[in-house]
């Protein structure tokens, strides 16, 4: 069995809809312009390295690697890039297409977690090749609260547990046995305040940075958490004279490096620490200035000041840190209490005065809706039929339900990103497809189709009140209107927008008296 530590300090394997806009650091303190320029250079580097299959290799000309591609997806999304756009599809295939064309390289828990984080960062669902990665990870949880595969030799693997926590949060899933999961992690904090990659191993800055982020997701409040305060003290003790951080263990040595800088920075940002403030300054230098100093002319980042090791991986880690995005990069960290809330963010094009703002934010808080990599919500964007199945299944809290495996539609195959949601919708009787037996997943959902799906989700006694009308949808529209499910200025023949769909889904939830998660 290969050593997981190699994933954590060099090529880290792992994790945790679709962006968040969190500027935790004071704008006047963080070198925003310099960081932005650095990130843009790194993005250009990735463009120059990307293969025609949409994936990314460790070096130009080599075969694309799924683990590395996952890290790059998270990094690019953190930087505001839309990785499923044509910009990142040099020959028609984007990075997500590359991931879906292959499989996880191993069956380790961290492999599942990393892949799940990449998919959710890109705004995709948790289903990969007809396997719900979130449910898969949940199935690994032990009675102690630890998430790990004991039959894979992962007993005591702290890193597998932490990354699983972050991955589930990235997918909007509630952490099962959350208090036990948190207690298990807290019980594995070393006396020096740090965390190691495995039970009984020495502390290191990399794993401690990840542990801090996992603890925040698990509900630890930074201002009052003794564990987080002790972890920060450990990190400070590992800061060296150039302002950067060494990994802090014998295996990696004591020299500052890009990976440690990045993961420490993400941990600091998750708890509201200002990494360029006096507290984190050494000899007039800080971890941000040190990290920026490691960039090469081609946009890549060195591992240390004089060593280029795994430049693609180091560059991916660095982008997330300079973009000020803690793990998982598609959640927001509340600036008041520094707690993490999946997919809850403020959108640049959505004002609180919007007529459906409250409905949208309820679904965002529930993890049903998210924004785009550029920080927008696009409220007026039309919704596809596949997207609406995601909305209604997630809105009704049914995303974790089992599917019967029946293949309903010839144009919705297992590799379809919304496959699971379409099947659940079909199982529930919400959707029946088109007259020719297809589903038309990419077609815009009309107001009439929306009304029909909403009515099909009502209890049988309410559906029995439906009467026929001149059009196939007349009865559905009338009953939906009578139950207050339709949005203002509803027109059955026009495509429904994101804001209109959000409003109707929340109205349905209210009608069914189900609390949003």
Residue pairs with C-beta under 8 A, 6 or more apart in sequence:
1 152
1 153
4 13
4 108
4 110
4 157
4 159
4 160
4 197
4 198
5 197
5 198
5 201
5 251
7 13
7 14
7 110
7 159
8 159
8 197
8 204
8 206
8 207
8 210
9 204
9 206
9 247
9 249
9 251
9 252
9 259
9 260
10 259
10 309
10 310
10 313
11 67
11 68
11 310
11 313
12 71
12 114
12 206
12 259
12 313
12 317
13 67
13 106
13 108
13 110
13 111
13 113
13 114
13 163
14 110
14 111
14 113
14 114
14 117
14 159
14 163
14 166
14 167
15 110
15 113
15 114
15 116
15 117
15 118
15 163
15 164
15 166
15 167
15 170
15 327
15 328
16 113
16 116
16 117
16 120
16 163
16 165
16 166
16 167
16 168
16 169
16 170
16 171
16 327
16 328
17 120
17 123
17 172
17 330
17 343
17 367
17 369
17 370
18 77
18 120
18 121
18 122
18 123
18 330
18 343
18 370
18 371
18 372
18 373
19 77
19 80
19 123
19 329
19 330
19 345
19 370
19 371
19 372
19 373
19 374
19 375
20 325
20 329
20 330
20 331
20 332
20 343
20 344
20 345
20 371
21 332
21 345
21 346
21 347
21 348
21 371
21 375
22 269
22 324
22 325
22 326
22 332
22 333
22 335
22 345
23 324
24 269
24 270
24 272
24 324
24 333
24 335
25 269
25 274
25 275
25 276
25 324
26 274
29 274
29 276
29 277
30 274
30 275
30 276
30 288
30 324
31 276
31 288
31 289
31 292
34 292
35 288
35 292
35 322
35 323
35 324
38 292
38 295
38 322
39 79
39 319
39 322
39 323
41 295
41 299
42 75
42 79
42 295
42 299
42 300
42 301
42 315
42 318
42 319
43 76
43 79
43 81
43 299
43 319
44 299
45 298
45 299
45 300
45 315
46 56
46 72
46 75
46 76
46 299
46 312
46 315
48 60
48 298
49 56
49 57
49 59
49 60
49 312
50 56
50 88
50 90
50 95
51 57
51 63
51 64
51 90
51 98
52 90
52 91
52 93
53 64
53 91
53 93
53 97
53 98
53 101
54 64
54 69
54 88
54 89
54 90
54 91
54 93
54 94
54 95
54 96
54 97
54 98
55 64
55 65
55 66
55 69
55 95
55 98
55 99
56 64
56 65
56 68
56 69
56 72
56 95
56 312
57 63
57 64
57 65
57 68
57 312
58 65
58 68
58 310
58 312
58 313
59 311
59 312
64 98
66 98
66 99
66 102
66 103
66 104
66 105
66 115
67 105
67 111
67 114
68 312
68 313
68 316
69 95
69 98
69 99
69 118
70 99
70 114
70 115
70 117
70 118
71 114
71 118
71 312
71 313
71 316
71 317
72 95
72 312
72 316
73 83
73 95
73 96
73 99
73 118
73 121
73 122
74 117
74 118
74 121
74 316
74 320
74 328
74 329
75 315
75 316
75 317
75 319
75 320
75 323
76 83
76 88
76 95
76 319
77 83
77 121
77 122
77 329
77 330
77 373
78 121
78 319
78 320
78 323
78 325
78 329
79 319
79 323
80 323
80 373
80 374
80 375
81 87
81 88
81 373
82 88
82 372
82 373
82 374
83 94
83 95
83 96
83 122
83 373
84 94
84 95
84 96
84 122
84 123
84 124
85 94
86 94
88 94
88 95
89 97
93 101
95 122
96 118
96 119
96 122
96 124
99 115
99 118
99 119
99 128
100 128
100 129
100 415
103 129
104 111
104 112
104 115
104 128
105 111
107 149
107 152
108 149
108 152
108 154
108 160
109 137
109 140
109 147
109 148
109 149
109 152
109 154
109 157
109 160
109 163
109 164
110 159
110 160
110 163
112 133
112 136
112 137
112 164
112 167
113 137
113 160
113 163
113 164
113 166
113 167
114 163
114 167
115 128
115 133
116 126
116 128
116 133
116 134
116 137
116 167
116 168
116 170
116 171
117 166
117 167
117 170
117 327
117 328
117 329
119 125
119 126
119 128
119 133
120 126
120 170
120 171
120 172
120 328
120 330
121 170
121 328
121 329
121 330
123 370
123 372
123 373
124 417
125 390
125 417
125 418
125 420
125 421
126 132
126 133
126 134
126 135
126 171
126 173
127 133
127 417
127 419
127 420
129 414
129 415
130 414
130 415
130 419
130 420
132 400
132 420
133 167
133 171
134 167
134 168
134 171
134 173
134 400
135 400
137 147
137 164
137 167
137 168
138 147
138 168
138 173
138 176
140 147
140 148
140 149
140 164
141 147
141 176
141 177
141 181
142 148
142 150
144 180
144 184
145 177
145 179
145 180
145 181
145 182
145 183
145 184
146 161
146 181
146 184
147 160
147 161
147 164
147 165
147 181
148 154
148 155
148 156
148 157
148 160
148 161
148 164
149 160
154 160
155 199
156 198
156 199
156 200
157 197
157 198
157 199
158 185
158 188
158 195
158 196
158 197
158 198
158 199
158 207
158 211
159 197
159 198
159 207
159 210
161 181
161 184
161 185
161 214
162 185
162 195
162 207
162 210
162 211
162 213
162 214
163 210
163 214
165 175
165 181
165 185
165 214
165 217
165 218
166 210
166 213
166 214
166 217
166 327
166 328
167 328
168 174
168 175
169 175
169 217
169 328
169 331
169 340
169 342
170 328
170 329
170 330
170 331
170 342
171 342
171 367
172 342
172 343
172 366
172 367
172 368
172 394
173 367
173 400
174 517
175 181
175 217
175 218
178 218
178 219
181 218
182 215
182 218
182 219
182 220
185 195
185 211
185 214
185 215
185 218
186 215
186 227
188 195
188 196
188 199
189 195
189 211
189 227
189 230
189 231
190 196
190 202
190 203
192 203
192 234
192 237
193 203
193 208
193 230
193 231
193 232
193 233
193 234
194 203
194 204
194 205
194 207
194 208
194 231
194 234
194 235
194 238
194 248
195 203
195 204
195 207
195 208
195 210
195 211
195 231
196 202
196 203
196 204
196 207
196 249
197 204
197 207
201 249
202 248
202 249
202 250
203 234
203 248
203 249
204 247
204 248
204 249
204 252
204 260
205 234
205 235
205 238
205 245
205 246
205 247
205 248
205 260
205 263
205 264
206 247
206 248
206 259
206 260
206 263
206 264
208 231
208 234
208 235
208 248
208 264
208 267
209 235
209 260
209 263
209 264
209 265
209 266
209 267
210 263
210 267
210 327
211 231
211 267
212 228
212 231
212 232
212 267
212 270
212 271
213 266
213 267
213 270
213 326
213 327
215 225
215 227
215 228
215 231
216 222
216 228
216 270
216 271
216 326
216 333
216 338
216 339
216 340
217 331
217 340
219 339
220 227
220 228
221 337
221 338
221 339
222 228
222 229
222 271
222 272
222 338
223 337
223 338
228 271
231 267
232 268
232 271
232 273
234 248
235 245
235 264
235 267
235 268
236 279
236 280
238 245
238 246
238 248
238 260
238 264
239 245
239 280
239 282
239 287
240 246
240 254
240 255
240 256
240 282
241 282
241 283
241 285
242 256
242 282
242 283
242 285
242 290
242 293
242 305
243 256
243 280
243 281
243 282
243 283
243 285
243 286
243 287
243 289
243 290
244 256
244 257
244 260
244 261
244 287
244 290
244 291
245 256
245 257
245 260
245 261
245 264
245 287
246 252
246 253
246 254
246 255
246 256
246 257
246 260
247 253
247 257
247 259
247 260
248 254
248 260
252 260
255 304
255 305
256 290
256 304
256 305
257 303
257 304
258 291
258 294
258 301
258 302
258 303
258 304
258 314
258 317
258 318
259 303
259 313
259 314
259 317
261 287
261 290
261 291
261 294
261 318
261 321
262 291
262 317
262 318
262 320
262 321
263 317
263 321
264 275
264 287
265 275
265 287
265 288
265 291
265 321
266 320
266 321
266 325
266 326
266 327
267 326
268 274
268 275
268 280
268 287
269 275
269 321
269 324
269 325
269 326
269 333
270 326
270 327
270 333
270 338
270 340
271 338
272 333
272 335
272 338
273 279
273 280
274 280
275 286
275 287
275 288
276 286
276 288
276 289
277 286
280 286
280 287
288 322
291 301
291 318
291 321
291 322
292 322
293 305
294 301
294 302
294 303
294 304
294 305
294 314
294 318
295 301
295 302
295 318
296 302
296 308
296 311
299 315
300 308
300 311
300 312
300 314
300 315
301 311
301 314
301 315
301 318
302 308
302 309
302 311
302 314
303 309
303 310
303 311
303 314
320 327
320 329
323 329
326 333
330 342
330 343
330 370
331 340
331 341
331 342
331 343
331 344
332 340
332 341
332 343
332 344
332 345
332 346
333 339
333 340
334 340
334 341
334 344
341 365
342 367
343 364
343 365
343 367
343 369
343 370
344 361
344 364
344 365
345 364
345 370
345 371
345 375
347 371
347 375
347 376
347 377
348 374
348 375
348 376
349 376
349 377
349 378
349 379
350 357
350 360
350 376
350 377
350 379
351 357
354 360
354 379
354 499
355 488
355 499
356 379
356 487
356 499
356 500
356 502
356 503
358 506
359 502
359 503
359 505
359 506
359 507
360 369
360 377
360 379
360 498
360 499
360 502
362 506
362 516
363 369
363 391
363 394
363 395
363 502
363 505
363 506
363 516
364 370
364 371
365 516
366 394
366 395
366 397
366 516
366 517
367 394
367 517
368 390
368 391
368 394
368 395
368 505
369 377
369 391
369 498
369 502
371 377
371 378
372 378
377 498
378 498
379 497
379 498
379 499
380 497
380 498
380 499
381 497
381 498
382 444
382 445
382 495
382 496
382 497
382 498
383 391
383 444
383 445
383 495
383 496
383 497
383 498
383 501
384 441
384 442
384 443
384 444
384 445
385 431
385 439
385 440
385 441
385 442
385 443
385 444
385 445
385 449
386 412
386 416
386 417
386 418
386 421
386 422
386 439
386 441
386 442
387 418
387 445
388 445
388 449
388 450
388 453
388 496
388 501
389 418
389 421
389 422
389 424
389 425
389 430
389 431
390 418
390 421
391 501
391 502
391 505
392 425
392 430
392 453
392 454
392 457
392 505
392 508
393 399
393 421
393 424
393 425
394 421
395 505
395 506
395 508
395 509
395 516
396 457
396 508
396 509
396 512
396 514
397 514
397 517
398 424
398 428
399 420
399 421
399 424
401 424
401 427
403 420
403 423
403 424
403 427
404 423
404 427
406 423
406 426
406 427
408 422
408 423
408 426
408 433
408 439
409 422
409 426
409 433
409 437
409 438
409 439
410 437
410 438
411 438
411 439
411 440
411 441
412 418
412 419
412 422
412 423
412 439
412 441
413 419
416 422
416 441
418 441
422 431
422 439
422 441
425 431
425 453
426 432
426 433
428 456
428 457
429 456
430 453
430 456
430 457
431 439
431 453
431 456
433 439
434 440
444 495
444 496
445 495
445 496
445 501
446 492
446 493
446 494
446 495
446 496
447 477
447 486
447 490
447 491
447 492
447 493
447 494
447 495
447 496
447 500
448 471
448 472
448 473
448 476
448 477
448 492
448 493
449 473
450 496
450 500
450 501
450 504
451 473
451 476
451 477
451 480
451 485
451 486
451 492
452 473
452 476
454 476
454 480
454 485
454 504
454 508
455 462
455 463
455 466
455 476
455 479
455 480
455 485
456 463
457 508
457 512
458 479
458 483
458 508
458 511
458 512
459 512
462 479
462 483
463 479
465 479
465 482
466 475
466 476
466 478
466 479
467 475
467 478
468 474
468 475
469 475
469 477
469 478
471 492
473 492
477 486
477 490
477 492
480 486
481 490
483 511
484 507
484 511
485 504
485 507
485 508
485 511
486 504
486 507
487 496
487 499
487 500
487 503
487 504
490 500
496 504
506 516
509 516
